[in-house]
């Protein structure tokens, strides 16, 4: 098999790994070396099937000794198999970099023989790149679960970022679908990497010449939809990993059916892409908005609302906290207002030093008024609906088919059928519900006017 055929097979096999992070590392170019990397990260370009085109994203091998039911590269699956040598990986990376096709390398692998053997081959490929070619570009490597600590030490000084895939959220799910893998073999490397990052950070405070260990931190990936965990379980696990292991990012991958298994979704089942999207939104709230997992989802409602983003859903479930006055709320309370993010909140705090904000001033901070107006007041004035009704606000804010738009006339018909007391005409006006055709005709006339 020639190098091009290997690249086609192993490049395609890598598309299921979404934990493809940008650098977060500064490394300037040096005389006689090749490449550099910037802390602002690598600009990614994504193809339709999810591959990142600014990194050479490949597997070292898709020949695997494990038979995980959810994995395309499982031992029992009949797919073309291939493996790169460490020298081939290094030369491919350098050739692609010199042609300006890529800015770095994302390297993962199936378990080729044993975790130790696989890690040794990956380390050798990185040693060729870093020491022989003096490659200074970005490298992200997947650590194989079960790898010994001494191999993690070696790869940690060669790579900019590493990741250990959690794969499934619970120990029971891992035992069911991947009986060859052990939950402890995944957790131990993650905790070890976290501890080593803390140690080397302390050493570098004492001496700037101290060796760097995984300067870009670590990340992980979980498959969503293969097993039956609730969103509450997934978010609690992510929250724990952020706090205890200081992960830079948790990636969520909607399960794509790749095999028949009595406990897995059928092959004709669509991937839960909207659920994946909601988990990313909830994850963002935990990382940047000071939310806790138990605030976003609860024991009574353990799954995220697919029609409404998590922040708006939280606000509608806690209307006793709203509306919030823009001119007096502290930073954390401003972040609880849908439509206001960290940048807008900081601008609001800064602008208030010079005077009280009005509606135009709030718009200039970048706040999204079509959401913020329902949950805030400006100088005591409320710009939302005349009636602070959660069901009507939910109807206005829901995503519909993902484009954020709803049909007002369809909602009027639905409300007529359910004999509601009010009907929605537009985002600011409510009129009493009339009976029969007259209500619909009047509503249509108001809309057209």
Secondary structure by P-SEA (a helix, b strand, c coil): ccaaaaaaaaaaaaccccccccccbbbbbcccccbbbbcccccccccccccccccccccccccccccccccccccccccccccccaaaaaaaaaaaaaaccccbbbbbbcccccaaaaaaaaaaaaaaaccccccccbbbbbbcccccaaaaaaaaaaccbbbbbcccccaaaaaaccccccaaaaaaaaaaaaaaaaaaaaaaaacccccccccccccbbbbcccccccaaaaaaaaaaaaacccccbbbbbccccccccccccccccccaaaaaaaaaaaaaaacccccccccccccccccccccccaaaaaaaacccccccccccccaaaaaacccccaaaaaaaaaaaaaccccaaaaaaaccccccccccccccccccccccccaaaaaaacccccccccccaaaaaaaaaaaccccccccccccccccccaaaaaaaaaaaac
